[in-house]
Amino acid sequence: MKQAEIETRFGPKSSTEEVLNGVDLGGKLVVVTGGAQGIGLATTLAFARAGADVVIGGRNLDALQAAKTEAERYNKENPDRTRIGSVTALEVDLLHLGSIDKFSTKINQIGRPVDVLVHNAGINSELVRNELGIESQLMVNGLAPAIITSNIRERLLEAQRSRVIVVASHGHQWSPVIFDDLNFDRREYNRWLSYGQSKTAAIYVAIKIADAMRAGGVDAFALHPGAIMTNIATSIPKEDLDWVMKHSAIPPKDAWKTVDQGASTTIWAATEALLQGRGPLYLEDCAVAEIVDEPKPGYGVMRYALELDSATRLWSEAERMIGRDLPL
């Protein structure tokens, strides 16, 4: 897959407010997983302030309620705004298939087209497996976005021009998808190789969705939000930092982004008119990323992460692992 050239007025440090300047999302329905904390919360609030009704999913009930409260506080403090979108919080644990299905059912029961679906939730973890025996990072970061998208596909198609955004990571450069041992059944587990594989899988999910649903007016994009001090970044054990330093240089201090700046590429992916009909693409810094053939500190998408054949194979593996079809 080639990356298209798309003009952009924005850059690494653009804010969500800048990206949304003049954009009215009134009447749109947006779904954001992991939408109550970190980049996800910044994404949620940006969409709501532009008028969209936002449904957020997450495990932390206190954080979900706090996100609702923050949006409601903004509404009260800005009564002159023509329309501030609502925020609805739904519990979901992306490690477990039953929870994913319940969450998807609640989205379908809203009875409205889904204009934007943002797969923002992600984890970095030591070895944990779910009830199906699936390794946690692969399940949460890679397979859950595929399952949710399939589950609510009719709502995406009803919107006629909808977008699916998968928040991947520069960490995809640490590992391709190892199809011969996708689930670390035989390999020694390494949380960073697992994370890298899961984020490559996330990119494949966006590629497969774009290819399968393009005719129905659905665009899909994967992206790297940038280097931000999220919960994942701050929870890295000290002993693991050496591995990260060896395999991808930590960006200089002035290259780190605020949480809001980290959310901007998601907002750009969801709203930029020039992106319509152009998916799949891998984005970073509110722009189309450069294709690279070897890891580069802090930027670029590996060529192996853009292969449609691999994306199709990953989708089939996902169906095999969960024991059912995932139609699009």
Buried (B, 14 or more C-beta within 10 A) or exposed (E): BEBEEBEBEBEBBBBBEBBBEEBEBEEBBBBBBBBBBBBBBBBBBBBBBBBBBBBBBBBEEEBBEBBBEBBBEBBEEEEEEEBBBBBBBBBBBBBBBEBBBBBBEBBBEBEBBBBBBBBBBBBBBEEEBBEBEBBBBBBBBBBBBBBBBBBBBEBBBBBEEBBBBBBBBBBBBBBBBBEEEBBBEEEEEBBBBBBBBBBBBBBBBBBBBBBBBBEBBBBBBBBBBBBBEBEBEEEBEEEBEEBBEEBBEEBEEEBBBBBBBBBBBBBBBBBBEEBEEBBBBBBBBBBBBEBBEEBBBBBBBBEBBBBBEBBBBBBEBBBEBBEEEBEB
